């Protein structure tokens, strides 16, 4: 075994170098392949509220809906008295369940539009959690939207 002296380049034995390189490459592949795994799509029923976290997908009847995130959140914090309730705006990617006719829609919690009609279905914004607090910002990954989908009569 060789010792490194200050100011010199330490020599790593080839066997240790190759073993370390193997584990680094294996780790990168596992993480890379896991990140490429298809998102699971949860199935829900018409006329029943359901909740999605950011990037989560749902299938309701012939629709596929993905919650892309909150594009604006001015809701009044629960620990503050406000003159106006505020508004949250969410962005959804919607398509038919086979992936065709994809579109992006935005709907609001308080101001119009609070729902969208797409391919004969009404998508209604029901709730957004967590509720804001004045002492703590909301991490975007914590958002969970509740939606309800029904057929347009």
C-alpha positions, 0 to 999 in steps of 0.5 A: 500500500502506498502512502500519499505525501502532502503535495503529491498525487495519491495513487489509488490501487486499480482494484479499488478504483475499478470497484468504486467506478462500478458502483458509481456507474451502477448507482447512476443507472439505477437512479436514471432508470427509476426516473424514467419509469412511467407514472402510475395512473390512479383510477377514479369514478365520475361525480366523486371528488378525488385528490392529486399531488403535483405531477400525479395522474388520474383516469376518470371515465375516458379522461386522463388528467395530470395536475401540473401545479399551482400557477398562482396562489393568493389565498388568505393565510388561515392565521390572518384576517383578510378582506378577500379570500384570495384565489389559487390557480391550477394547471392541468394537462387533460387528454383522452385516456389513449393520450389523444386530444391533449390540452392544458387548462387552468382553473381557479379556486375562487375567480372564474373559471372554477371549472372547465369543459373538455370533450363532454366532461366538466372538470371542477376545482373543489379544494387545494391543500395545504392552506397558506399560513403567514409564517411558512411558505408552501413547498410546491411539491406539497400541493394537493388539489381536489377535483370532481369530474362529471358528464356535461348534460 
